[in-house]
Amino acid sequence: MAVAVLLTAALGFAGGTPAVALGTEVDPGLDQRVGAGEETVEGREVISQGHLDVGPRFLDGEWTFQARDDRSVPPVWRAPEETVLHVLDESVLPAPDGPDFAFLDVEPGQPLYVVPQVQNQDVVWIGWNTQDPEVTQRIDRGATLRLNGMEGPGEVFLFLQEGVTGPPNLLWDSGVDGPQDLWMEVNTHVHANWVFTEPGVYTLDVSVLADLTDGTSVEDAGVLRFAIGTATDPQDAFAVADDPQESPSPTETEAAEAEQDDGAGEEEPTDEPAEPQAQPETESAVGAVGLWVGLAVLVLAGVVTFVVLQGRRARAVADAEADARSGGAGGPDEPRADR
């Protein structure tokens, strides 16, 4: 079942308006004129409803990739990296069945977030154009919108529905490695189906390039930011690096968080020298040495005292014996000489 049929017959989507078979009919929503004097505005903007095209302009003579926001009159142009496209839950559709949509690689009926080729008034409507007056005059046959890479929690697919019952024409598949080119004829305005498989923040690294009629080539790069799902905070999309290739992958983020958790409780290094961890043991060792020295001194003092006492005792015994001998010869009243 084609997505166009899914949107109309199965779901009565977009008020039952059939999808346009590009090249055979003209969708009134695609009939627009781009003025040369349309203003470029600065500042962050979140767009969840209304019409927006991306494409090239010559801004002050420079080939520039921008987004045309025609929610107001007159329309204005914005820097894509300052713009978040918030795709609300009103975009959710079940995945179609059938071999034509095998590239989605999801189970039939799985909820998908779809920005349709035919406008849904409750969802932002995203297209592209090459209608800037200076662009139409200076590019040769058309321009290329190139997908260089994508970061996000799921996959992104961009395809045209070639007629109500025709097979999808896949333009971008985020699961494919390497750049993918989408050709834009000069002075055209086109919408396609944008499909996101999971809610969350997506960033698409894109560039627009062309050959000019004067033989030179031009190129400019930008980032398309998406917040998919009503519960996804668009401000999170602004926080992602301008280059999606530099954004941390879920695996890298989890590893960093795990490393941070493992390091929890560890003291941060400071410029002051840390006290040696062995200091208490050193102090104990010094104390032990002092104790043994003290004991040795006490023992030595005891030995010396013992020797002195023994010497005095020996002298006393010798004196007694001498007195005894003297008393026997001269009588007990004879004084003895001091020794």
C-alpha positions as CSV (number, residue, x, y, z in Angstrom):
1,M,0.0,0.0,0.0
2,A,1.4,3.4,-1.0
3,V,1.8,6.0,1.7
4,A,-0.5,8.3,-0.4
5,V,-3.2,5.7,-0.2
6,L,-2.5,5.1,3.4
7,L,-3.0,8.8,4.0
8,T,-6.3,9.0,2.1
9,A,-8.2,5.8,1.8
10,A,-7.0,4.0,5.0
11,L,-6.9,7.0,7.3
12,G,-8.8,9.8,5.6
13,F,-5.7,11.9,6.3
14,A,-5.4,15.5,5.3
15,G,-9.2,15.8,4.9
16,G,-9.3,13.1,2.2
17,T,-7.2,15.1,-0.3
18,P,-5.4,12.7,-2.6
19,A,-1.7,13.0,-3.0
20,V,-0.4,14.7,-6.1
21,A,1.1,12.7,-8.8
22,L,4.1,14.9,-9.5
23,G,4.6,15.7,-13.2
24,T,1.0,15.0,-14.0
25,E,-0.9,17.5,-11.9
26,V,-0.2,20.8,-10.2
27,D,-0.7,20.9,-6.5
28,P,-2.1,24.4,-5.7
29,G,0.0,24.3,-2.5
30,L,3.1,24.2,-4.6
31,D,2.2,27.3,-6.6
32,Q,4.3,30.1,-5.2
33,R,6.5,33.0,-6.2
34,V,9.7,34.0,-4.4
35,G,10.5,37.7,-4.3
36,A,14.0,39.1,-4.7
37,G,13.6,41.4,-1.7
38,E,12.5,38.9,0.9
39,E,14.2,39.6,4.2
40,T,16.6,37.3,6.2
41,V,15.9,37.3,9.9
42,E,18.1,36.2,12.7
43,G,17.4,34.4,16.0
44,R,16.3,31.0,17.1
45,E,12.8,29.8,15.9
46,V,10.8,26.7,16.6
47,I,8.3,25.7,13.8
48,S,5.6,23.1,14.6
49,Q,3.0,24.1,12.0
50,G,2.9,25.9,8.7
51,H,5.0,25.7,5.5
52,L,8.8,25.9,5.2
53,D,11.2,25.3,2.3
54,V,14.9,24.8,2.3
55,G,17.0,25.8,-0.6
56,P,19.7,28.1,-2.1
57,R,19.7,31.9,-2.3
58,F,22.2,34.5,-3.4
59,L,22.5,36.6,-0.2
60,D,24.6,39.7,-0.9
61,G,26.0,37.9,-3.9
62,E,27.0,34.8,-1.9
63,W,25.5,31.4,-2.5
64,T,23.7,30.6,0.8
65,F,21.7,27.7,2.1
66,Q,18.6,29.0,4.0
67,A,15.1,28.1,5.0
68,R,12.1,30.1,3.7
69,D,9.4,30.5,6.3
70,D,6.1,31.7,4.8
71,R,3.9,31.5,7.9
72,S,3.8,35.3,7.7
73,V,3.3,37.7,4.9
74,P,5.7,38.6,3.4
75,P,7.7,35.4,3.9
76,V,11.1,35.5,5.6
77,W,14.3,33.4,5.3
78,R,16.1,31.9,8.2
79,A,19.4,30.1,8.9
80,P,18.6,26.4,9.2
81,E,20.9,25.9,12.2
82,E,18.8,28.5,14.1
83,T,15.6,26.8,13.2
84,V,14.0,23.6,14.8
85,L,11.2,21.8,13.1
86,H,9.1,20.3,15.8
87,V,7.1,17.4,14.4
88,L,4.2,16.7,16.8
89,D,2.4,13.5,17.6
90,E,-0.3,14.5,15.2
91,S,2.1,13.2,12.5
92,V,2.1,9.6,13.7
93,L,0.9,7.0,11.2
94,P,1.2,3.2,11.2
95,A,3.9,1.7,9.0
96,P,2.5,0.4,5.7
97,D,2.7,-3.2,4.6
98,G,4.0,-4.5,1.3
99,P,7.3,-5.0,-0.5
100,D,7.4,-1.4,-1.8
101,F,8.1,-0.2,1.8
102,A,10.6,-2.9,2.8
103,F,13.3,-0.1,2.9
104,L,11.7,1.2,6.1
105,D,12.8,-2.0,7.8
106,V,10.0,-1.9,10.4
107,E,7.1,-4.1,11.3
108,P,3.8,-3.2,9.6
109,G,1.7,-1.1,11.9
110,Q,4.7,0.3,13.9
111,P,4.1,4.0,14.7
112,L,6.1,6.3,12.4
113,Y,6.4,10.1,12.5
114,V,5.5,11.3,9.0
115,V,5.7,14.8,7.5
116,P,3.6,14.0,4.4
117,Q,4.0,15.0,0.8
118,V,0.5,16.4,1.0
119,Q,0.1,19.0,3.7
120,N,-1.3,18.1,7.1
121,Q,-2.4,21.4,8.7
122,D,-1.5,20.0,12.2
123,V,2.1,19.2,11.2
124,V,4.9,21.4,9.9
125,W,5.2,21.0,6.1
126,I,8.7,20.8,4.8
127,G,9.8,21.1,1.2
128,W,12.5,22.6,-1.0
129,N,12.7,25.2,-3.7
130,T,15.1,26.7,-6.3
131,Q,13.0,29.8,-6.9
132,D,15.1,32.6,-5.6
133,P,15.2,35.0,-8.6
134,E,19.0,35.3,-8.8
135,V,19.3,31.5,-8.4
136,T,17.0,30.9,-11.4
137,Q,19.2,33.3,-13.5
138,R,22.6,32.0,-12.5
139,I,22.4,28.2,-12.0
140,D,22.8,26.0,-15.1
141,R,20.1,23.4,-14.9
142,G,19.5,22.9,-11.2
143,A,21.1,22.3,-7.9
144,T,21.9,19.3,-5.6
145,L,20.7,19.0,-2.0
146,R,23.1,16.5,-0.4
147,L,22.7,14.6,2.8
148,N,26.2,14.1,4.3
149,G,25.2,12.5,7.6
150,M,22.6,12.2,10.3
151,E,22.5,11.8,14.1
152,G,19.4,10.7,15.9
153,P,17.8,7.9,17.9
154,G,16.2,6.3,14.8
155,E,16.3,6.4,11.1
156,V,15.2,9.0,8.6
157,F,13.8,8.4,5.1
158,L,12.8,10.9,2.5
159,F,10.9,9.8,-0.6
160,L,8.5,11.0,-3.2
161,Q,5.3,9.3,-4.0
162,E,5.2,9.1,-7.8
163,G,1.4,9.1,-8.2
164,V,-1.4,7.8,-5.9
165,T,-0.6,4.2,-6.5
166,G,2.9,4.3,-7.8
167,P,6.0,2.9,-5.9
168,P,7.9,5.3,-3.6
169,N,11.0,7.0,-5.0
170,L,13.5,6.9,-2.2
171,L,15.7,10.0,-2.1
172,W,17.5,9.8,1.3
173,D,18.0,6.8,3.6
174,S,20.0,7.6,6.8
175,G,21.1,4.0,7.1
176,V,23.2,4.3,3.9
177,D,26.8,5.2,4.3
178,G,28.2,8.2,2.3
179,P,26.6,11.3,0.7
180,Q,23.2,11.0,-0.9
181,D,22.2,13.5,-3.6
182,L,18.8,14.9,-4.3
183,W,18.4,16.7,-7.6
184,M,16.4,20.0,-7.7
185,E,15.5,21.4,-11.1
186,V,15.9,25.1,-11.5
187,N,12.8,27.2,-10.5
188,T,10.9,24.3,-8.9
189,H,9.1,23.8,-5.6
190,V,8.7,20.2,-4.3
191,H,7.5,18.4,-1.2
192,A,8.1,14.8,-0.3
193,N,7.4,12.4,2.6
194,W,9.8,12.7,5.6
195,V,9.6,9.6,7.9
196,F,11.2,9.3,11.3
197,T,11.1,5.9,13.0
198,E,11.6,7.1,16.7
199,P,10.9,10.2,18.7
200,G,13.8,12.4,19.8
201,V,16.3,14.9,18.4
202,Y,17.7,14.5,14.9
203,T,20.3,16.6,13.1
204,L,20.9,16.3,9.3
205,D,24.2,17.5,8.0
206,V,23.4,18.8,4.5
207,S,24.9,21.0,1.7
208,V,23.5,22.6,-1.4
209,L,25.7,22.8,-4.5
210,A,25.4,23.8,-8.1
211,D,27.2,24.7,-11.3
212,L,26.6,28.3,-12.5
213,T,26.2,29.4,-16.0
214,D,29.5,31.2,-15.9
215,G,31.3,27.9,-15.4
216,T,32.0,28.2,-11.7
217,S,30.8,25.9,-9.0
218,V,29.2,26.9,-5.6
219,E,28.5,25.1,-2.4
220,D,27.2,25.9,1.1
221,A,26.6,23.7,4.1
222,G,24.0,23.7,6.9
223,V,22.2,21.7,9.5
224,L,18.6,20.7,9.6
225,R,17.3,20.3,13.2
226,F,14.3,18.2,14.1
227,A,12.5,17.6,17.4
228,I,10.4,14.5,16.8
229,G,7.4,13.9,19.1
230,T,5.4,16.4,21.1
231,A,7.2,15.4,24.3
232,T,10.6,16.2,22.8
233,D,12.0,19.5,23.9
234,P,12.9,21.6,20.8
235,Q,15.6,23.4,22.9
236,D,17.5,20.1,23.0
237,A,17.9,20.3,19.3
238,F,19.6,23.6,19.6
239,A,22.1,22.1,22.1
240,V,23.4,19.6,19.5
241,A,26.6,20.6,17.8
242,D,26.4,22.3,14.4
243,D,28.2,19.3,12.9
244,P,26.2,16.1,13.5
245,Q,29.3,14.1,12.9
246,E,30.8,15.6,16.1
247,S,27.7,14.9,18.2
248,P,28.2,12.2,20.8
249,S,26.6,8.9,19.8
250,P,24.4,7.1,22.4
251,T,27.2,4.6,23.0
252,E,29.8,7.4,23.6
253,T,27.3,9.2,25.9
254,E,26.6,6.1,27.9
255,A,30.3,5.4,28.2
256,A,31.0,8.9,29.4
257,E,28.2,8.7,32.0
258,A,29.5,5.4,33.2
259,E,33.0,6.8,33.5
260,Q,31.6,9.7,35.4
261,D,29.7,7.4,37.8
262,D,32.8,5.3,38.3
263,G,34.8,8.4,39.3
264,A,32.1,9.6,41.7
265,G,33.5,10.2,45.2
266,E,37.1,10.5,43.9
267,E,38.8,13.7,45.0
268,E,39.7,16.1,42.2
269,P,43.4,16.8,41.8
270,T,44.6,20.1,43.2
271,D,47.8,22.1,42.8
272,E,48.8,21.6,46.4
273,P,51.0,18.6,47.0
274,A,49.2,15.7,48.6
275,E,50.3,14.4,52.0
276,P,52.2,11.1,51.6
277,Q,49.8,8.3,52.2
278,A,52.6,6.5,54.2
279,Q,53.0,9.3,56.7
280,P,51.1,7.6,59.6
281,E,53.3,4.4,59.1
282,T,56.5,6.6,59.1
283,E,55.4,8.2,62.3
284,S,54.7,4.8,63.8
285,A,58.1,3.6,62.8
286,V,59.8,6.6,64.3
287,G,57.9,6.1,67.5
288,A,58.9,2.5,67.6
289,V,62.5,3.4,67.1
290,G,62.3,5.9,69.9
291,L,60.7,3.4,72.1
292,W,63.4,0.8,71.5
293,V,66.1,3.4,72.1
294,G,64.5,4.4,75.3
295,L,64.3,0.8,76.5
296,A,67.9,0.3,75.5
297,V,68.9,3.3,77.6
298,L,67.0,2.0,80.5
299,V,68.5,-1.4,80.2
300,L,72.0,0.1,80.0
301,A,71.3,2.3,83.0
302,G,70.2,-0.7,84.9
303,V,73.3,-2.6,83.9
304,V,75.5,0.3,85.0
305,T,73.6,0.6,88.3
306,F,73.9,-3.1,88.9
307,V,77.7,-3.0,88.2
308,V,78.2,-0.1,90.5
309,L,76.2,-1.7,93.3
310,Q,78.1,-4.9,92.8
311,G,81.4,-3.0,93.0
312,R,80.3,-1.3,96.2
313,R,79.2,-4.5,97.7
314,A,82.5,-6.2,96.8
315,R,84.4,-3.3,98.4
316,A,82.2,-3.4,101.5
317,V,83.0,-7.1,101.9
318,A,86.7,-6.5,101.4
319,D,86.6,-3.7,103.9
320,A,84.9,-5.9,106.4
321,E,87.4,-8.6,106.0
322,A,90.2,-6.1,106.4
323,D,88.7,-4.7,109.5
324,A,88.4,-8.1,110.9
325,R,92.0,-8.7,110.4
326,S,92.9,-5.4,111.9
327,G,90.8,-5.9,114.9
328,G,92.5,-9.1,115.7
329,A,95.9,-7.4,115.9
330,G,95.3,-4.0,117.5
331,G,92.1,-4.3,119.4
332,P,88.6,-3.2,118.7
333,D,89.0,0.4,119.8
334,E,91.7,1.2,117.2
335,P,90.4,3.4,114.6
336,R,90.7,2.3,111.0
337,A,92.0,4.4,108.2
338,D,89.5,5.8,105.7
339,R,89.6,4.1,102.4
